[in-house]
Amino acid sequence: MATFIKTGFWEKARKGYKEWLNLDELIQSLAPPAPEPAYKVYVAIVTQSGSTNPVATVLENTIGAITIIRGGTGQYAINSSGLFTIDKTTFDITPFQGFIKQGSISSPNIIPFETRNQAGSNSDGLLTAKKLEIRVYN
């Protein structure tokens, strides 16, 4: 059977019902805390035209400010301000035709990678509407 409380009850309770049980506080204290996610995530659709910096359309970002720059033909860096945890950060670009060569994530600031065509040569223009996902695990 449901228990109903008249509107304004708690306002009156704060004034004149000092010893009464506050059901809102009781329910809140019994509810389990929300679980902390196992990782922070950055998901974006990345597109690059010619030899320009890739453009990211961010779908979700719980990591923080991230930029992607082009360093040379097929050479890129995903940059942050100390947001990548060494040995706890992963990244993936999909779907991809050609090859992605990932440099080691040895800095909390940079994730380097290269795009290569089917012949294995560094090449621009292969990042066309690709999903980029970065995860930083706790």
Accessible surface in RSA format (square Angstrom, percent):
REM  Atomic radii and reference values for relative SASA: ProtOr
REM  Chains: A
REM  Algorithm: Lee & Richards
REM  Probe-radius: 1.40
REM  Slices: 20
REM RES _ NUM      All-atoms   Total-Side   Main-Chain    Non-polar    All polar
REM                ABS   REL    ABS   REL    ABS   REL    ABS   REL    ABS   REL
RES MET A   1   238.89 123.7 151.77 100.4  87.12 207.4 129.60 110.2 109.29 144.8
RES ALA A   2    69.12  63.6  41.71  64.4  27.41  62.4  51.92  73.1  17.20  45.6
RES THR A   3   107.87  76.7  76.21  77.3  31.66  75.4  48.78  65.5  59.09  89.3
RES PHE A   4   180.26  90.2 151.01  93.5  29.25  76.1 153.55  93.1  26.71  76.4
RES ILE A   5    69.87  39.8  37.34  27.8  32.53  78.4  41.80  30.1  28.07  76.2
RES LYS A   6   164.43  80.2 145.88  89.5  18.55  44.2 103.84  93.5  60.59  64.5
RES THR A   7   135.33  96.3 111.52 113.1  23.81  56.8  83.87 112.7  51.47  77.8
RES GLY A   8    26.84  33.1   0.00   N/A  26.84  33.1  18.85  51.7   7.99  17.9
RES PHE A   9    42.40  21.2  38.41  23.8   4.00  10.4  41.00  24.9   1.40   4.0
RES TRP A  10    36.39  14.6  36.06  17.5   0.33   0.8  30.19  16.1   6.20  10.1
RES GLU A  11    94.66  54.3  92.33  69.8   2.33   5.6  51.60  99.8  43.06  35.2
RES LYS A  12   114.88  56.0 112.71  69.2   2.18   5.2  72.22  65.0  42.67  45.4
RES ALA A  13    10.47   9.6   7.16  11.1   3.31   7.5   7.41  10.4   3.06   8.1
RES ARG A  14   169.92  71.3 141.31  72.0  28.61  68.1  73.30 100.2  96.62  58.6
RES LYS A  15   166.74  81.3 142.70  87.6  24.04  57.2  95.26  85.7  71.48  76.1
RES GLY A  16    59.18  73.0   0.00   N/A  59.18  73.0  30.23  83.0  28.95  64.8
RES TYR A  17    78.49  36.6  73.01  41.5   5.48  14.3  31.05  23.3  47.44  58.5
RES LYS A  18   167.19  81.6 132.80  81.5  34.39  81.9  83.92  75.5  83.27  88.7
RES GLU A  19   166.67  95.7 134.68 101.9  31.99  76.2  64.11 124.0 102.56  83.7
RES TRP A  20   146.39  58.7 122.54  59.3  23.85  56.0 106.62  56.8  39.77  64.5
RES LEU A  21   114.35  63.7  96.67  69.2  17.68  44.4 101.47  71.3  12.87  34.6
RES ASN A  22    36.16  24.9  32.43  31.3   3.73   9.0  12.07  29.0  24.09  23.3
RES LEU A  23    57.86  32.2  57.86  41.4   0.00   0.0  57.86  40.6   0.00   0.0
RES ASP A  24    83.21  58.3  77.32  77.0   5.89  13.9  28.34  66.7  54.87  54.7
RES GLU A  25   112.87  64.8 107.44  81.3   5.43  12.9  39.25  75.9  73.62  60.1
RES LEU A  26    67.32  37.5  62.43  44.7   4.89  12.3  66.74  46.9   0.58   1.5
RES ILE A  27   114.09  64.9 112.35  83.7   1.74   4.2 113.15  81.5   0.94   2.5
RES GLN A  28   140.61  78.6 128.08  93.6  12.53  29.8  42.15  89.7  98.46  74.7
RES SER A  29    84.64  71.5  46.54  62.1  38.11  87.8  50.30 107.1  34.34  48.1
RES LEU A  30   130.72  72.8 104.44  74.7  26.29  66.1 107.19  75.3  23.54  63.3
RES ALA A  31    57.94  53.3  40.75  62.9  17.19  39.1  46.29  65.2  11.65  30.8
RES PRO A  32   117.00  85.3  96.30  87.8  20.70  75.2 102.39  84.5  14.61  90.8
RES PRO A  33   122.80  89.5 101.08  92.1  21.72  78.9 112.68  93.0  10.11  62.9
RES ALA A  34    93.32  85.8  62.80  96.9  30.52  69.4  68.27  96.1  25.05  66.4
RES PRO A  35   125.20  91.2 101.51  92.5  23.70  86.1 111.87  92.4  13.33  82.9
RES GLU A  36   140.82  80.8 112.24  84.9  28.58  68.1  47.46  91.8  93.36  76.2
RES PRO A  37    95.62  69.7  81.70  74.5  13.93  50.6  94.02  77.6   1.61  10.0
RES ALA A  38    65.94  60.6  50.69  78.2  15.25  34.7  57.46  80.9   8.48  22.5
RES TYR A  39    67.41  31.5  60.17  34.2   7.24  18.8  30.20  22.7  37.21  45.9
RES LYS A  40   106.84  52.1 106.45  65.3   0.39   0.9  51.82  46.6  55.02  58.6
RES VAL A  41    14.02   9.2  14.02  12.7   0.00   0.0  14.02  12.2   0.00   0.0
RES TYR A  42     3.64   1.7   3.64   2.1   0.00   0.0   1.41   1.1   2.23   2.8
RES VAL A  43    20.99  13.8  20.99  19.0   0.00   0.0  20.99  18.2   0.00   0.0
RES ALA A  44     0.00   0.0   0.00   0.0   0.00   0.0   0.00   0.0   0.00   0.0
RES ILE A  45    57.12  32.5  55.84  41.6   1.28   3.1  55.84  40.2   1.28   3.5
RES VAL A  46     2.40   1.6   2.40   2.2   0.00   0.0   2.40   2.1   0.00   0.0
RES THR A  47    58.71  41.8  57.84  58.6   0.87   2.1  46.77  62.8  11.95  18.1
RES GLN A  48     4.21   2.4   0.00   0.0   4.21  10.0   1.31   2.8   2.89   2.2
RES SER A  49    82.27  69.5  74.50  99.4   7.77  17.9  41.32  88.0  40.95  57.4
RES GLY A  50    49.68  61.3   0.00   N/A  49.68  61.3  41.51 113.9   8.16  18.3
RES SER A  51    74.15  62.7  56.45  75.3  17.70  40.8  19.67  41.9  54.48  76.3
RES THR A  52    79.93  56.8  73.93  75.0   6.00  14.3  74.75 100.4   5.18   7.8
RES ASN A  53    76.80  53.0  67.38  65.1   9.42  22.7  15.57  37.5  61.22  59.2
RES PRO A  54    10.39   7.6   0.00   0.0  10.39  37.8   0.00   0.0  10.39  64.6
RES VAL A  55   103.59  68.2  99.07  89.7   4.53  10.9 102.42  89.0   1.17   3.2
RES ALA A  56    35.01  32.2  10.73  16.6  24.28  55.2  10.73  15.1  24.28  64.3
RES THR A  57    85.18  60.6  80.76  81.9   4.42  10.5  56.79  76.3  28.39  42.9
RES VAL A  58    75.53  49.7  47.98  43.4  27.55  66.4  47.98  41.7  27.55  74.7
RES LEU A  59   109.95  61.2  73.60  52.7  36.35  91.4  77.54  54.5  32.41  87.2
RES GLU A  60    87.68  50.3  81.05  61.3   6.63  15.8  30.43  58.9  57.25  46.7
RES ASN A  61    60.82  41.9  28.78  27.8  32.04  77.2   9.80  23.6  51.01  49.3
RES THR A  62    76.98  54.8  55.83  56.6  21.15  50.4  62.80  84.4  14.18  21.4
RES ILE A  63    14.07   8.0   1.67   1.2  12.39  29.9   2.21   1.6  11.86  32.2
RES GLY A  64    29.60  36.5   0.00   N/A  29.60  36.5  28.54  78.3   1.06   2.4
RES ALA A  65    86.74  79.8  67.42 104.0  19.32  43.9  77.01 108.5   9.73  25.8
RES ILE A  66    20.89  11.9   0.00   0.0  20.89  50.3   0.42   0.3  20.46  55.5
RES THR A  67    82.34  58.6  77.21  78.3   5.13  12.2  72.56  97.5   9.77  14.8
RES ILE A  68    13.11   7.5   2.69   2.0  10.42  25.1   2.69   1.9  10.42  28.3
RES ILE A  69    73.71  41.9  73.71  54.9   0.00   0.0  73.71  53.1   0.00   0.0
RES ARG A  70    60.07  25.2  39.93  20.4  20.14  47.9   1.76   2.4  58.31  35.3
RES GLY A  71    66.53  82.0   0.00   N/A  66.53  82.0  30.89  84.8  35.64  79.8
RES GLY A  72    17.47  21.5   0.00   N/A  17.47  21.5  17.47  47.9   0.00   0.0
RES THR A  73    74.52  53.0  66.58  67.5   7.94  18.9  37.77  50.7  36.75  55.6
RES GLY A  74     0.00   0.0   0.00   N/A   0.00   0.0   0.00   0.0   0.00   0.0
RES GLN A  75    77.87  43.5  77.84  56.9   0.02   0.1  14.66  31.2  63.20  47.9
RES TYR A  76     8.31   3.9   0.10   0.1   8.21  21.4   1.79   1.3   6.52   8.0
RES ALA A  77    18.58  17.1  18.23  28.1   0.35   0.8  18.23  25.7   0.35   0.9
RES ILE A  78     0.00   0.0   0.00   0.0   0.00   0.0   0.00   0.0   0.00   0.0
RES ASN A  79    34.62  23.9  33.42  32.3   1.20   2.9  17.85  43.0  16.77  16.2
RES SER A  80    15.12  12.8   0.00   0.0  15.12  34.8   5.94  12.6   9.18  12.9
RES SER A  81   104.30  88.1  79.77 106.5  24.53  56.5  46.94 100.0  57.36  80.4
RES GLY A  82    43.06  53.1   0.00   N/A  43.06  53.1  16.18  44.4  26.87  60.2
RES LEU A  83    58.57  32.6  47.24  33.8  11.33  28.5  51.39  36.1   7.18  19.3
RES PHE A  84     2.18   1.1   0.00   0.0   2.18   5.7   0.41   0.2   1.77   5.1
RES THR A  85    61.25  43.6  56.43  57.2   4.82  11.5  38.62  51.9  22.63  34.2
RES ILE A  86    79.61  45.3  67.78  50.5  11.83  28.5  67.78  48.8  11.83  32.1
RES ASP A  87   139.44  97.7  98.38  97.9  41.07  97.1  40.61  95.6  98.83  98.6
RES LYS A  88    96.33  47.0  89.91  55.2   6.42  15.3  57.14  51.4  39.19  41.7
RES THR A  89    13.21   9.4   0.15   0.2  13.06  31.1   0.15   0.2  13.06  19.7
RES THR A  90    70.99  50.5  68.39  69.3   2.61   6.2  62.96  84.6   8.04  12.1
RES PHE A  91    21.59  10.8   3.19   2.0  18.40  47.9   4.46   2.7  17.13  49.0
RES ASP A  92    74.98  52.5  72.07  71.7   2.91   6.9  26.34  62.0  48.64  48.5
RES ILE A  93     9.70   5.5   1.48   1.1   8.23  19.8   1.48   1.1   8.23  22.3
RES THR A  94    51.07  36.3  51.07  51.8   0.00   0.0  42.48  57.1   8.59  13.0
RES PRO A  95    99.04  72.2  94.89  86.5   4.15  15.1  99.04  81.8   0.00   0.0
RES PHE A  96    42.54  21.3  11.52   7.1  31.02  80.7  11.65   7.1  30.89  88.4
RES GLN A  97   144.93  81.0 135.27  98.9   9.65  23.0  43.18  91.9 101.75  77.2
RES GLY A  98    18.43  22.7   0.00   N/A  18.43  22.7   0.53   1.5  17.89  40.1
RES PHE A  99   105.23  52.6 101.58  62.9   3.65   9.5 105.23  63.8   0.00   0.0
RES ILE A 100    53.77  30.6  22.37  16.7  31.40  75.7  22.43  16.1  31.34  85.1
RES LYS A 101   107.44  52.4 101.84  62.5   5.60  13.3  63.36  57.0  44.08  47.0
RES GLN A 102    85.13  47.6  58.90  43.0  26.22  62.4  18.54  39.5  66.59  50.5
RES GLY A 103    24.97  30.8   0.00   N/A  24.97  30.8  22.83  62.6   2.14   4.8
RES SER A 104    87.99  74.4  66.10  88.2  21.89  50.4  53.19 113.3  34.80  48.8
RES ILE A 105    23.88  13.6  10.55   7.9  13.33  32.1  10.55   7.6  13.33  36.2
RES SER A 106    82.81  70.0  60.74  81.1  22.07  50.8  35.13  74.8  47.68  66.8
RES SER A 107    30.78  26.0  30.00  40.0   0.79   1.8  25.42  54.1   5.36   7.5
RES PRO A 108    55.40  40.4  55.40  50.5   0.00   0.0  55.40  45.7   0.00   0.0
RES ASN A 109    61.80  42.6  61.69  59.6   0.11   0.3  12.35  29.7  49.45  47.8
RES ILE A 110    74.56  42.4  73.55  54.8   1.01   2.4  73.55  53.0   1.01   2.8
RES ILE A 111     0.00   0.0   0.00   0.0   0.00   0.0   0.00   0.0   0.00   0.0
RES PRO A 112    47.38  34.5  47.38  43.2   0.00   0.0  47.38  39.1   0.00   0.0
RES PHE A 113     5.36   2.7   2.34   1.5   3.02   7.9   3.77   2.3   1.59   4.6
RES GLU A 114    35.06  20.1  35.06  26.5   0.00   0.0   8.45  16.3  26.61  21.7
RES THR A 115     0.10   0.1   0.10   0.1   0.00   0.0   0.00   0.0   0.10   0.2
RES ARG A 116    66.17  27.8  66.17  33.7   0.00   0.0   5.66   7.7  60.51  36.7
RES ASN A 117    48.82  33.7  47.70  46.1   1.12   2.7  18.56  44.7  30.26  29.3
RES GLN A 118   131.17  73.4 109.38  79.9  21.79  51.9  61.66 131.3  69.51  52.7
RES ALA A 119    93.10  85.6  49.99  77.1  43.11  98.1  62.60  88.2  30.49  80.8
RES GLY A 120    35.30  43.5   0.00   N/A  35.30  43.5  20.00  54.9  15.30  34.3
RES SER A 121    62.22  52.6  55.66  74.3   6.57  15.1  30.40  64.7  31.82  44.6
RES ASN A 122    45.91  31.7  28.21  27.3  17.70  42.6  13.83  33.3  32.08  31.0
RES SER A 123    23.02  19.5  21.35  28.5   1.67   3.8   3.68   7.8  19.34  27.1
RES ASP A 124    32.77  23.0  16.16  16.1  16.61  39.3  11.69  27.5  21.08  21.0
RES GLY A 125    31.70  39.1   0.00   N/A  31.70  39.1  16.09  44.2  15.61  35.0
RES LEU A 126    42.65  23.8  36.81  26.3   5.84  14.7  39.55  27.8   3.10   8.4
RES LEU A 127     0.24   0.1   0.24   0.2   0.00   0.0   0.24   0.2   0.00   0.0
RES THR A 128    69.78  49.6  64.65  65.5   5.13  12.2  45.56  61.2  24.22  36.6
RES ALA A 129    67.06  61.7  51.93  80.1  15.13  34.4  51.93  73.1  15.13  40.1
RES LYS A 130    29.32  14.3  29.32  18.0   0.00   0.0   2.39   2.2  26.93  28.7
RES LYS A 131    76.62  37.4  75.91  46.6   0.71   1.7  35.81  32.2  40.81  43.5
RES LEU A 132     0.97   0.5   0.97   0.7   0.00   0.0   0.97   0.7   0.00   0.0
RES GLU A 133    30.00  17.2  28.27  21.4   1.73   4.1   7.84  15.2  22.16  18.1
RES ILE A 134     0.00   0.0   0.00   0.0   0.00   0.0   0.00   0.0   0.00   0.0
RES ARG A 135    74.56  31.3  74.55  38.0   0.01   0.0   8.29  11.3  66.28  40.2
RES VAL A 136    11.32   7.5  10.39   9.4   0.93   2.2  10.39   9.0   0.93   2.5
RES TYR A 137    78.47  36.6  74.54  42.4   3.93  10.2  55.69  41.9  22.78  28.1
RES ASN A 138    92.88  64.1  52.87  51.1  40.01  96.3  53.24 128.1  39.64  38.3
END  Absolute sums over single chains surface
CHAIN  1 A     9200.3       7252.2       1948.1       5522.7       3677.6
END  Absolute sums over all chains
TOTAL          9200.3       7252.2       1948.1       5522.7       3677.6
